[in-house]
Amino acid sequence: MALSTLGCVGMWSLVVALPAVQADFNAPRAAAALPYTLTIIGFMIGGIVVGRLADRFGILLPLAGGTILMSLGYVLTAFAPSLPMFALISGVTIGLGGAASFAPLVADVSLWFDRHRGLAISLATAGSSVAGVVWPPIVQHTIASYGWRQTHVGIGLFCLATMLPLSLVLLRRPPVQAAAREATSRGNTMQSIGLSPSVTQGLLALAGICCCVAMAMPQVHLVAFCGDLGYGSARGAEMLAVMLGFSVASRLFFGWLLNRIGGLPTLLLGSAMQATALALYLPFNGLVSLYVVSAIFGLAQGGIVPSYAVIIRELFPAREAGFRISLAISVTLAGMALGGWMAGAIYDATGSYASALINGIAWNIVNIAIAAWLLQRQRRHIVGACAALS
């Protein structure tokens, strides 16, 4: 969790820096969101690559290499002469480098637990949310005091000095006996859900993109939204921290729920809760009400990402965990990237975030439909298997 909290700084520092970067480069809102978009794409691609490497060589070396690359990227972005160069450096270094501390770490944790795997995965994914609690106020304060360029240099040096020593905890590999025993199973998704592995993974990827397009609107644009309403960027950073703080708290509940009812039912519940919470941003824009709605949104969306990792472990063998979990979780970042850009583009076109919220709700409904359909198929096959045995 500590490594993920530090390594996922790239998901949140660029959100907080968005207004300052926009003013520095005199760019429209959608263009200023491009560095975040490319960084999230880098997280997605890097997570898939590192997941495959972790299956073969373990997580330590890819994580150490990613830490060095991310730290170097923060220093380089501080000297970017233009917005396109800033965005490119962010995606190639901060995104690709930071990716190792997100989905591949979750996949590695899943190999250490059996009975309480759902809770363990939920806590592992909480690191990215803890990053959203810890980093935004710090980044906002340092940007206000020293500027976003000096802040980026400080982030790069701090992460390098802390993450490399912490990564030594990963010298030990997951228990050989348990991993080997589970790897002998074929994990045939045709038997458990009636779909081929590629189709199942593809549907989960589509569901992940849809839910995170919706999730991105408040997470990426909340700071800018508060600035537009006259509350200031500092209040927006505080609301983002409140949102992610309640998201961390909800991981405990959803982790327990994952152990009790499984991945697909938890995904369906979390997605429905997120759509409801997102809709609350439409009628409420007062300062106090925005804090409350942000807390509700954090509670609602905390169980979505862990559900994908649990679903993968339920349907696929352990020997494929690094790649498949990293793929499922990393693809959700494509939804974050797309959602962040779409919300900015809709704002530029309409001058309001109301249409962006409605757009997010529509994508969330697609996610709910996919989760409900997969759950129906799973239950149908379970009933059929029980009937055949009887």
N, C-alpha and C positions, 0 to 999 in steps of 0.2 A: 504493500500500500504506500509506503514511503517513497519507493522508487517511482511508482506510477504518479504519485502526487507531484513529484519534482519533474518527471519527464513529460507530463501532459501540460506543462506550462504553455506550450504552443497553441493549445486549444483555446486558451483564455486571454493570454496577454495581447493578442492581436485584436480581440473583441474590444478590450478596454482601450487600446491605442487607436481604434478606428477614427474617432473624432479628431484626434491630434494629427494622425497621418493624413486624413482628408484635408485638414487646414494647411498642413505643411506643403502638400503637393497640389493644393487648389483643385481637387478632383471631385466629381459627383459621388453620391453615396454608393452607387453600385460599383464604381471603379475602385473606391476606397475599400470595399469589401473583398476585392480580388485577392489580396495577400492571404486573407483568411481562407478563401476558397481553395487556393492552390496549396496552402499548408495542409488543409484537411485531405485533399487529394493525395498529397505526399504521405500523410498518415495511413491512408487506405492502401496505397501501393506498397509502402514499406512494411506494413503489418503483414500482408500476404507473403512477401518475400522472406521476412524474418521468421514467420510461422513455419514455412517450409524448411528453412535452415535449422530452426530449433528442433524439428522432428529428427533431424539427422545428427546434429552436433551439440545440442543443448542450447540453452538460452544465454549463457554468460557472455560468450564472445560477440554475438550479434548485438547484445545490449550495450556492451562496452564501446563497440564501434559506433553505434547509433548515438551514444552520449557525446562522444567526441565530435561527431558531425553536427549534432544539434547545437552544441555550445559554440562551435566555430561559426555556425550560421547566424546566431544572435549577434556576434561581434561584427560579422560582415554586413548584416542588414543596417547596422548603425551608420555605415558609410555609403549606403545606396544613394546614387545621385538622382534617381527618378522612381516614380511609382511602379512602372513595369519591372525595373531591375529589382526593386524591393520585393515585389510579389514573386518573382522568379527565384530569388535567393531563399525566400521563406519556404517555398514549396519544396525545393531540392534539398535543403539542409535541415531546417527546423521540422518540416513535415516528415521526410524520410528518416531523419535521425531519431526524432521523438517517438516514432511508431513502435519501436522495440519495447517501449515501456508501457504499452497499452494492451492490445489484443494478444500478442505472444506471451506476455506475462500471465494473462488470464488462462490461456491454454495450459501453461506450465503448472499453474496452481491446480487445475482440474485433475491432473495426474496424481496428486498427492492425497486426494480425499475420495471416499466412497459413500459412507452413510450420510455425511453432512456436506455433500458436494455442492448442493444448491446454495447453501449459506456461504461456503468458502468462495464460490465463484462470485456471489453478490458482493462480498467484502473485497475481493480482488478488483472488481470493476469499480468499486467505490473510490479508488484512488484518483480516477479522472474527475470525479465529482468533488472530492476533497480539494483537488487542484483549483476547481472553480470557486471554492470557499476561500482558500488561502491566498491565491494569487491576485484576483482582481483588486482588492483594497490596496495591496502592496504596490502593484503596478500603477494604479491610479494615483497614489500618493507620490511615487517617485517621478511619474510623468509630470505631475503638477509642479514638483519641486525642481527637477533637473532636465526635463524634456524626454521625449520617447527614445531618442537615439542613445543618450547616456544610460537610460533604463535598460535598453537591450544589451548593451555591453555588460552591465552588472548581472543581468540574468544569465548570460552565457558563462561568465566566470564562476558564478555561484553554483550553477548546475554541474559544471565540470569538477569543481572541488568537492561536491557532496555525493554525486551519483556514482562516480567510479569506485570510491571506497565501499559504498553501500552494496554495489553489485557483487562484491565478494561473497555475500550470503548465498549466492546462486552457484557456488562452486560444486555443491553436492547435487547430484541428479536425483530425479524422483525414484522411489523404491522400485528396484528391478523386478522383484517377484510379482508385485501387484500389477505393474504395467505389462509385464510379459504375459501374465495369466489372462488379462483382459484383451491383449492384442491377438490372442489365438482365436477369438470370436470373430465371425465374419461381419456382424452388424448389418444385416440385410434390411434396407429400408422398405423393400417390397413386402416383407413379412410383417412389418410393424405399421406401415402407413399406406401400402399399396402403390408406391411411386418409386421410380428409379432414383439412385443417389443423386444423379445430376439434376433431375427435375426437382427433387426435394430441396437441394442446395440452392437452386435457382429461385424457387418460390420464397425461401427464407431470405435470400438476398433482396428480392423485390420488396418483400414486407419490411425489411430493415431500411431500405431506401425511403419508402413511403412514410414510415413512422418518424424518421429523422428529418425529413423535409419539414414536417410539422414541428418537431422539437427545436429546429434551428431558429425559427422566427423569433421567439422570445429570448433564446440564449444568445444569439448573435447580435440582435438589434435592441436589446433592452436598454443598454447604456445610451445609445443614440436616441431611442424613443423618449427616455426621460429628459434628455437634453432638449428635444423638440417641444416637450410639454412645459419647459421652463424650470424643471426641478434640478437640472445640472447633472453632469456626468458622474459626480461622486455619489449621488443618490442612486443612479443606475447601477454603479458598481456594487453598492451595498445590496440592492435588490437581487443582483445576480448571485452574490454570495449567499443571501438568504435562500434563494431558489436551490442552489447546489447543496447548501447545508441540509435542507429538508430532504433533498434527494439522497444524501448519504444516510440519514436516519431511516428513510423508507427502505433502504437495502436490507436492513435487519428483518423487517417484516416480510419483504418479498423473498428473502433468502429462506426464511422459515416456510413460506408458502410454497416455494419451489420444491422443497423437500417433501411437502405433504401432497400436492396435487400435480406436480410435474411442470414441464416447460411450456407446452402449448396453452393450457388453461391460464397460466400466469401471464403469458404474452397477451392473450385476449383481454384479460381483466385490465392489465396495465395500459393497453392501447385505448380501451374505452374510457378509462379514467383520464388519460392525457387529452383526448378529444374534448371531454367535458371541461377540463381545466383551461384548455386553450380558448374555448368559447367565452370564458369569463373575462378575458381581456377586452372583449368588444364593448360591454356596457360600463366597465369600471376603468376610469383613468385618473382618479384622485390619488394623492400621494400615499395615504394610508391604505387605501384599497389595493393599490398596485403591490405594496409589500405583502398583503394578505394573499392576493391572487398568485404572486410569484411563489410564495410558500406552498400553496395548494398545488401549483404546477410541479414543483419539485417533488412533493409527496407522490403525485400521480405517475411521474415518468421514471421513478427510481428502479422499477422492476423490469423494464422493457429490455435493456441491453443484456443483463444477466440471463434472461430467458433464452436468448439465441444460443448462448454457450451451453446451457443445460439441454436444450433440444438436440444440439449436435451430439453431445455425449450420450443421449438416450437412443439416437438413431444410427450412430457410426462408431466403429471400433477405436480404441485408445491410440493405436499406432498412427491414425490420421488426425488426431486431435489438434496438433499444432497448426497444421495447414487449414483444416476445415473451420475450427473456431476462429482463427485469425481472419479467414475469408469472410465468415458470417458477420463478425463484429466490425471488421475494417470496412466492409461494404456499407455499413450504416453511416460511415463517415462521408460516403458519397452523397447520401441524403442530406447530411449536415452542410456539406459544401454547396449542393444544389439549392437547398432551402435558404441558406444565407444569401446567396446571390439573387435568387428569385425575389426574396423579400425586399432587398435593396432596389431591384429593378422595378418592382411593383410600386414601391414608395416613390421612386423618381417619376414614374408615369402618372401617379394619382395624387401625390403629395400627402398621402395618409397611409398608415399601417393597417387600416381596417380591412382593405382588400387582401393584404398579405396574410392576415389572420384567417380569413375565409378560405384562402388558397391552402393554408396549412391544414385546416380542418378537413378539407376535401381529400387531401393526400392521406390523412389519418384514417379516414373511413375506408379507403382502399386497403390499408394495413389490417384493419379490423376484419374486413371481408376475407382476406387471405388466411388469417389466423383461425377464423371460425370454420372455414372450409377444410383446412388441414386437421383441425381438431375433430370435425365430424368424420373425416375419413379414418383417423386413428381409432376413434371409438367404434366405428363400424367394423374395422378389422379385428379389434379386440373381441367384440361380440361374436363375430364369425369364427374366430379361433376357439373361443370357449364352447360354442355350439358344436364345432367339429370334434373337440375332445370329449364332450358328453355323449 
